Amino acid sequence: MSSPTLQTPARRRVVIIGSGFGGLFAAQRLRKADVDVTLIARTTHHLFQPMLYQVATGIVSEGEIAPATRVILRKQRNTAVLLGDVFAVDLEQKTVTSRLLERITVTPYDDLIIAAGADQSYFGNDHFAEYAPGMKTIDHALELRGRILGAFEQAELSDDPEERARLLTFVVVGAGPTGVELAGQISEMSDKTLKGTFRNIDPTEARVILLDAAPAVLPPFGEKLGTKAARRLESMGVEIQLNAMVVDVDYDGLVVKEKDGTTRRIESQCKVWSAGVQASPLGKQLAEQSGVELDRAGRVKVLPDLSIPGHPNVFVVGDMMAVDDVPGVAQGAIQGGRYAADAIKAEIKGQTPDQRKPFSYYDKGSMATVSRFSAVMQVPIPGTKKKFETEGYFAWLGWLALHLVYLVGFRNRLNTLINWFFAFSTRGRSQLAVTEQQVYARTALGQLSELEKKSLPEVEAGALGADQAPAAPSETTSEADRDEEPSTRAG
Ligand SMILES: Cc1cc2nc3c(=O)[nH]c(=O)nc-3n(C[C@H](O)[C@H](O)[C@H](O)COP(=O)(O)OP(=O)(O)OC[C@H]3O[C@@H](n4cnc5c(N)ncnc54)[C@H](O)[C@@H]3O)c2cc1C
């Protein structure tokens, strides 16, 4: 393979991995900076994860919460957006390598911001995912919508009472904010939206079970708000089962271990997992190459300036970073992304890394919706260690307002507002379409991923040698031209 021509980059090259809250807000912060930014992400959109449950339960469409990243950044002339799954970060060569189908792209950097987020954690039981998908991506939300509505459709066709009961039992694992929101919405959808739409079954008889191994609902919100949320859910008919650890999941149900060690089975076709997170595996590569420590969830124990030891220009932000008192929430990622961008801008003006002020997180509070017209809210009182807590209608209005503010794009906000008005005032939901592709996508994607692995055995993490790492802005090879000189793409 011939070596690519070395080029001296005209400007500092900033590479950002991820188009979530950390990645996008870092890129936007660099809008006027004298740098070339390349944002690489495995999806074409910026996903507003806090509203995924509304996609899963038919309130809003996926487009409203996931605008195209390159459209958001269209006017930002110093920024290029690349689609690709980053599978290797080489700290010595200062490159990141990504894959799009069989095409491999190597992108050199001077500064790197890694904001690849986290995935669902099954605590070592990854096979549970097949029967209890998580809630992290648009695919997850659409698949879950298909599973929920599909269960009702199958129940309508069944004459067997046991089978019907299994089909009409929905289990949400994990009583954190996502689990609470999902359980509340599945319950409202069956009680209100679907009521009267079937002839052989009564959707209002559906059981919604919210399970957690912990002894409380919404633990981060404290006992008072957690108890209020639990009572509200119970008043809607949601069954809350605490101190109940899921030890097995299969197609027809799951097995739960109680605190006293006894086990029991719940028959349920539709299960959803919202019980834990595991940071991006890119953290492991950083640990292997730099010696930085990871916590139990695989998050990178970054230095006070969010960089990693020995690499002051490699920042890890958002759900991938482990920083005391910074929760895995959107604000943590936004503030981390902006901090890293500011550090890069300051360096261009002459500041050295040792002059950086440590990252400090400003807690703006947290919220979770429980149902239509009901939410819990916790906001720190400035100058004290106390928090203002409230729940109910006003907290719900606050949730709506805040989420509208952070949704990207005026049209998305307007569409969402219209959908909310429709959903909350009439109990109707306009996004109940389900396609065959959504329902069977997991199987098809699994097969595709196996095929990809077979066709690209040599490009696993770290397998690209130094001689293959080009110095031009961003270089792409495909399976066909791997042995040829890679074509150069403007970064
Ligand atoms: C269902 C749900 C509900 C939530 N609700 C709330 C809420 O109400 N309030 C709140 O504050 N927070 C909430 N959160 C948490 C919040 O969304 C996250 O803390 C935040 O998204 C983290 O931002 P991030 O940039 O670190 O990661 P993400 O937003 O997850 O973005 C990660 C990005 O990296 C990309 N990526 C990942 N791996 C690779 C790779 N190998 N190569 C290329 N690209 C890659 C992904 O495609 C994505 O673009 C919720 C999360 C979920 C899942």
The ligand as a Gaussian input file, in Angstrom:
#p B3LYP/6-31G(d) Opt

LIG

0 1
 C      -34.783000       7.400000      27.568000
 C      -33.921000       8.476000      28.169000
 C      -34.508000       9.528000      28.844000
 C      -33.734000      10.543000      29.373000
 N      -34.341000      11.579000      30.022000
 C      -33.597000      12.603000      30.466000
 C      -34.216000      13.761000      31.023000
 O      -35.446000      13.830000      31.150000
 N      -33.409000      14.788000      31.411000
 C      -32.051000      14.735000      31.268000
 O      -31.371000      15.704000      31.600000
 N      -31.446000      13.661000      30.770000
 C      -32.176000      12.596000      30.349000
 N      -31.555000      11.502000      29.811000
 C      -30.091000      11.451000      29.792000
 C      -29.505000      12.268000      28.662000
 O      -30.210000      12.036000      27.475000
 C      -28.039000      11.898000      28.519000
 O      -27.392000      12.187000      29.728000
 C      -27.370000      12.663000      27.392000
 O      -27.973000      12.331000      26.170000
 C      -25.890000      12.368000      27.330000
 O      -25.334000      13.064000      26.261000
 P      -24.046000      12.479000      25.517000
 O      -23.696000      13.460000      24.472000
 O      -23.030000      12.094000      26.503000
 O      -24.550000      11.112000      24.867000
 P      -25.695000      10.858000      23.818000
 O      -26.697000      11.935000      23.822000
 O      -26.148000       9.477000      24.108000
 O      -24.959000      10.900000      22.429000
 C      -24.013000       9.935000      22.068000
 C      -23.694000      10.140000      20.604000
 O      -22.577000       9.360000      20.265000
 C      -22.854000       8.603000      19.103000
 N      -22.008000       7.413000      19.194000
 C      -21.977000       6.484000      20.147000
 N      -21.016000       5.587000      19.908000
 C      -20.431000       5.970000      18.765000
 C      -19.375000       5.449000      17.994000
 N      -18.702000       4.363000      18.359000
 N      -19.050000       6.082000      16.849000
 C      -19.708000       7.192000      16.442000
 N      -20.713000       7.740000      17.159000
 C      -21.054000       7.131000      18.302000
 C      -24.342000       8.352000      19.177000
 O      -24.851000       8.033000      17.901000
 C      -24.807000       9.712000      19.667000
 O      -24.860000      10.616000      18.609000
 C      -32.322000      10.474000      29.272000
 C      -31.731000       9.404000      28.600000
 C      -32.522000       8.416000      28.054000
 C      -31.880000       7.266000      27.323000

